């Protein structure tokens, strides 16, 4: 993997980690159960994407 590709993967990992954090915080702040559940699902999806990028390393 080139250094440029490594920088891209590291950047993508940072973005996915940020999205996981945002989804988790939002799901706990919401009072609507359906929306909260949807945010939990998004958190799981971003966690899967994070793991996929991490496996590239």
C-alpha positions as CSV (number, residue, x, y, z in Angstrom):
1,X,0.0,0.0,0.0
2,X,1.4,3.4,-0.9
3,X,1.6,6.2,1.6
4,X,-1.1,8.1,-0.2
5,X,-3.4,5.1,0.0
6,X,-2.6,4.7,3.7
7,X,-3.5,8.3,4.3
8,X,-6.8,7.7,2.6
9,X,-7.6,4.7,4.7
10,X,-6.6,6.5,7.9
11,X,-8.8,9.4,6.9
12,X,-11.7,7.1,6.2
13,X,-11.3,5.4,9.5
14,X,-11.5,8.8,11.2
15,X,-14.7,9.7,9.4
16,X,-16.3,6.4,10.2
17,X,-15.3,6.7,13.9
18,X,-16.8,10.2,14.0
19,X,-20.0,8.9,12.4
20,X,-20.2,6.0,14.9
21,X,-19.8,8.5,17.8
22,X,-22.4,10.9,16.4
23,X,-25.0,8.1,15.8
24,X,-24.5,6.7,19.3
25,X,-24.9,10.1,21.0
26,X,-27.9,11.0,18.8
27,X,-29.6,7.7,19.6
28,X,-29.3,8.3,23.3
29,X,-30.6,11.9,23.0
30,X,-33.7,11.1,20.9
31,X,-37.0,10.6,22.6
32,X,-38.7,9.0,19.6
33,X,-38.1,5.3,19.9
34,X,-38.2,4.6,16.2
35,X,-35.7,7.3,15.4
36,X,-33.5,6.1,18.2
37,X,-33.6,2.6,16.9
38,X,-32.7,3.8,13.4
39,X,-29.7,5.7,14.8
40,X,-28.6,2.5,16.5
41,X,-28.8,0.7,13.2
42,X,-26.7,3.4,11.5
43,X,-24.1,3.1,14.3
44,X,-23.8,-0.6,13.6
45,X,-23.5,0.0,9.8
46,X,-20.7,2.6,10.4
47,X,-19.0,0.1,12.7
48,X,-19.1,-2.5,9.9
49,X,-17.6,0.0,7.5
50,X,-15.0,1.0,10.0
51,X,-14.0,-2.7,10.4
52,X,-13.8,-3.1,6.6
53,X,-11.4,-0.2,6.3
54,X,-9.4,-1.5,9.3
55,X,-9.1,-4.9,7.6
56,X,-7.3,-3.2,4.7
57,X,-4.4,-2.5,6.9
